[in-house]
Amino acid sequence: MIKKSTNLAVISNNTFEATKAVNINHYDISSALQTTLEFNQLIVIFSNKIVSMIPHSAFSYNNEEFEIEIKSGVFTKHSCSYALKIENQTLGKLKFMRNYRFSAAEITLLESLLCCLIYPLKNATLFHQAIKMSYIDSLTKVNNRSSLNDTLNRNISLANRQKQNLSIIFLDIDYFKVINDAYGHTCGDKVLIAAANLIKKSLRCSDILFRVGGEEFVVVLSDTDLAGAKLLAERIRKTIESHTLAFDMATIKITASLGVYDLHENDTADTLIRNADNAMYKAKYNGRNQVCLAG
């Protein structure tokens, strides 16, 4: 029986310097890879450029940091795999496959050619890290207001196209100004962090949490009708109410008012937020620490 051919290597900055590309193939590959900062395009370009030199029937690429998994081609039992890394920065794992073993000469050539891919992948990583950070609230580490409209527009389009439900929860921490005034902004920040963590505990994997204002949060619930959204909102409310927070020598109880709204025909991101916000204010008006529906 022919043994599966495997090769696990860490491609480092030192490797790059030691095998710096000088021939036309390297130049051609490097030039093509400079045209994009998208991971999937980089891997496809690289595969297409090397296939005549190192024939392969399939490839896969996995990047845990950005939850990316790219697969293409006919998967077979022979493969060579690479953990890509530069300057202690992980760039993902890349594997090539075909139905016969890779020779030692091909592996050596492939490792040389991979040096062309390292810096484009590093640039893509830095670019997507910057985008990711611009969408994250620096205090609570949940999504911020900048990312909410993008998410809502994408989910509205998907819901309309697939005729699915879409709901939204607007949450406001009750008497938050009183907490800030009584205990200071440091305590207020800790309350916001705790509230975000308590909300996340109540959510499903498909639910997306955003901090949209000082003490205001929004939860986007894909494929969820109004009744399901109300149940989840009530679970969030009870979770927050049931916890006591400690700050210095003080214990602090917090509650929240929540408004729930589901997608209607001709709704936009703005109308979804506005109607859920109005429902939240109804909860405030009716005595706080409760869930109200829009309308």
C-alpha positions in Angstrom: 0.0 0.0 0.0 1.3 3.4 -0.9 1.6 5.6 2.2 0.0 9.0 2.3 2.5 11.7 1.6 2.4 14.5 4.2 4.7 17.4 4.8 4.1 19.8 7.7 6.2 22.9 7.7 6.2 26.3 9.4 7.0 29.0 6.8 8.7 31.8 8.7 10.3 35.1 8.0 13.7 33.5 8.1 12.6 31.0 5.5 11.5 33.8 3.3 14.8 35.6 3.6 16.7 32.5 3.0 14.8 31.6 -0.2 14.0 35.0 -1.6 12.5 34.8 -5.1 14.5 35.9 -8.0 13.2 34.0 -11.0 10.3 34.9 -13.3 7.9 32.4 -11.8 8.2 34.0 -8.4 7.8 37.4 -9.9 4.7 36.4 -11.8 3.1 34.9 -8.7 4.0 37.8 -6.4 2.6 40.3 -8.9 -0.7 38.4 -9.2 -1.0 38.2 -5.4 -0.7 41.9 -5.0 -4.1 42.5 -6.6 -6.3 41.5 -3.7 -6.6 41.5 0.1 -9.2 38.8 0.2 -8.1 35.4 1.6 -10.1 33.3 -0.8 -8.9 35.1 -3.9 -5.3 34.9 -2.7 -5.5 31.1 -2.3 -7.2 30.6 -5.6 -4.7 32.8 -7.4 -1.8 31.0 -5.8 -3.2 27.6 -6.7 -3.8 28.6 -10.3 -0.3 30.0 -10.7 1.5 26.9 -9.3 -0.6 24.1 -10.8 1.5 23.7 -13.9 4.7 23.4 -11.8 3.2 21.4 -9.0 0.1 19.6 -10.3 -2.7 19.1 -7.7 -6.4 18.2 -7.8 -7.5 20.1 -4.8 -6.6 22.6 -2.0 -8.0 23.6 1.4 -7.2 26.7 3.5 -8.2 27.2 7.1 -7.8 30.4 9.1 -9.2 30.1 12.7 -8.8 33.8 13.5 -11.3 34.8 10.9 -13.3 31.6 10.8 -12.4 31.0 7.2 -12.5 27.6 5.6 -11.9 27.4 1.8 -12.1 24.1 -0.1 -11.9 23.4 -3.8 -11.3 20.5 -6.2 -11.3 16.7 -5.9 -10.0 15.6 -2.6 -7.7 12.5 -2.6 -5.5 10.7 -0.1 -2.1 12.2 -0.9 -1.4 15.7 0.5 1.2 18.1 1.7 0.2 20.5 4.4 1.7 23.8 5.7 1.2 25.9 8.8 1.8 29.4 7.5 3.4 31.9 10.0 5.5 35.0 9.9 7.0 37.0 12.8 4.9 34.9 15.3 1.7 35.8 13.4 -0.3 32.8 12.3 -1.6 33.1 8.8 -3.6 29.9 8.4 -3.1 26.3 7.2 -2.9 25.4 3.6 -3.1 21.9 2.1 -2.7 20.6 -1.5 -4.0 17.2 -2.6 -3.8 14.8 -5.5 -4.0 11.0 -6.2 -0.3 10.3 -6.2 2.6 11.3 -3.9 4.4 14.6 -4.1 8.0 14.2 -4.8 10.8 15.6 -2.6 11.7 18.0 -5.5 8.1 19.2 -5.8 7.9 19.8 -2.0 11.1 21.8 -2.1 9.8 23.9 -5.0 6.4 24.4 -3.3 8.0 25.6 -0.1 10.0 28.1 -2.1 6.9 29.3 -4.0 5.0 29.6 -0.7 7.3 32.4 0.2 5.5 34.5 -2.4 2.2 33.9 -0.5 3.4 34.9 3.0 3.4 38.6 2.8 0.1 38.9 0.8 -1.5 36.8 3.5 0.1 39.0 6.2 -1.3 42.1 4.5 -4.7 40.5 4.2 -4.6 39.6 7.9 -3.7 43.1 8.9 -6.4 44.5 6.7 -9.1 42.2 8.1 -8.0 42.7 11.6 -8.4 46.5 11.1 -11.9 46.0 9.8 -12.8 43.6 12.6 -11.5 46.1 15.2 -13.5 48.9 13.6 -16.7 46.9 14.2 -16.0 46.0 17.8 -16.9 48.2 20.8 -13.7 48.8 22.7 -15.3 48.6 26.2 -17.7 45.6 26.0 -16.0 43.7 23.1 -19.3 43.2 21.4 -20.2 44.5 17.9 -20.6 48.3 17.7 -23.1 50.6 16.0 -21.0 50.9 12.9 -21.5 47.2 12.1 -25.2 47.2 13.0 -26.5 48.7 9.7 -24.4 46.3 7.6 -25.7 43.3 9.5 -29.3 44.4 9.4 -29.2 45.2 5.7 -27.6 41.8 5.0 -30.1 39.9 7.2 -33.1 41.9 5.8 -32.1 40.9 2.2 -31.6 37.3 3.2 -34.9 37.2 5.1 -36.8 38.7 2.1 -35.1 36.4 -0.4 -35.7 33.2 1.6 -39.0 34.3 3.1 -37.7 33.9 6.6 -38.5 35.7 9.8 -36.2 38.4 11.3 -36.6 40.0 14.7 -34.7 42.6 16.7 -34.5 43.3 20.5 -33.6 46.8 21.7 -32.4 46.8 25.3 -31.7 49.7 27.7 -30.2 49.3 31.2 -32.6 50.9 33.7 -31.4 53.9 35.8 -27.9 53.7 34.4 -27.3 57.5 35.0 -28.1 57.0 38.7 -25.5 54.3 38.9 -22.9 56.5 37.1 -23.7 59.5 39.4 -23.7 57.4 42.6 -20.6 55.2 42.0 -18.7 56.9 39.2 -17.9 56.1 35.6 -15.5 53.3 36.4 -18.4 51.5 38.1 -20.6 52.4 35.1 -18.1 50.8 32.7 -18.1 47.6 34.8 -21.9 47.5 34.7 -21.9 47.8 30.9 -19.3 45.0 30.6 -21.3 42.8 33.0 -24.5 43.5 31.2 -23.0 42.6 27.8 -21.7 39.3 29.2 -25.1 38.5 30.8 -26.8 39.2 27.5 -24.4 37.0 25.6 -25.1 34.1 28.1 -28.7 34.1 27.0 -28.2 34.2 23.3 -28.0 31.4 20.7 -25.1 30.9 18.4 -27.0 32.6 15.5 -27.9 35.7 17.5 -25.7 38.9 17.1 -25.2 41.4 19.9 -24.4 45.1 19.4 -23.8 48.0 21.7 -25.4 51.0 20.0 -25.2 53.7 22.6 -24.2 54.5 26.2 -26.3 51.8 27.9 -28.2 50.6 24.9 -27.8 47.2 23.2 -29.4 45.6 20.2 -29.8 41.9 19.4 -30.4 40.7 15.8 -32.3 37.4 15.6 -32.2 35.7 12.3 -35.0 33.3 11.3 -36.9 34.2 14.5 -40.5 35.3 14.7 -42.0 37.8 17.1 -43.1 35.1 19.7 -39.6 33.6 19.7 -37.9 37.0 20.0 -40.2 37.9 23.0 -39.3 34.6 24.8 -35.6 35.3 24.3 -36.0 38.9 25.4 -37.7 37.7 28.6 -34.8 35.3 29.2 -32.3 38.1 28.9 -34.4 40.3 31.2 -34.5 37.5 33.9 -30.8 36.8 33.6 -29.9 40.4 34.2 -32.4 40.8 37.0 -31.2 37.7 38.8 -27.5 38.8 39.1 -26.0 41.1 41.7 -22.9 43.1 40.8 -20.2 44.0 43.3 -18.2 47.3 43.1 -15.8 48.1 45.9 -17.9 47.6 49.1 -21.2 48.1 47.3 -23.6 45.6 45.7 -25.6 46.8 42.7 -28.7 45.3 41.3 -29.5 46.2 37.6 -32.5 45.6 35.5 -33.3 46.3 31.8 -36.2 47.4 29.6 -36.5 45.6 26.3 -38.4 46.3 23.1 -39.1 43.6 20.5 -40.0 44.1 16.8 -40.1 41.7 13.8 -39.6 42.4 10.1 -42.5 43.7 8.1 -42.9 44.3 4.4 -40.9 47.4 3.2 -39.0 47.6 6.5 -35.5 49.0 6.4 -32.6 48.8 8.9 -33.8 52.3 10.2 -37.4 51.3 10.6 -36.4 48.0 12.4 -34.3 49.9 14.9 -36.8 52.7 15.3 -39.8 50.4 16.0 -37.8 48.2 18.5 -36.6 51.4 20.2 -40.2 52.7 20.5 -41.1 49.4 22.1 -38.3 49.7 24.5 -39.5 53.2 25.5 -43.0 51.7 26.1 -41.4 49.3 28.6 -39.7 52.3 30.3 -43.0 54.2 30.4 -44.9 51.1 31.8 -42.5 50.8 34.8 -39.2 49.4 33.5 -37.7 45.9 33.9 -40.1 44.4 31.3 -40.4 43.4 27.7 -42.8 45.2 25.3 -43.7 44.6 21.7 -43.9 47.3 19.1 -47.3 48.7 18.1 
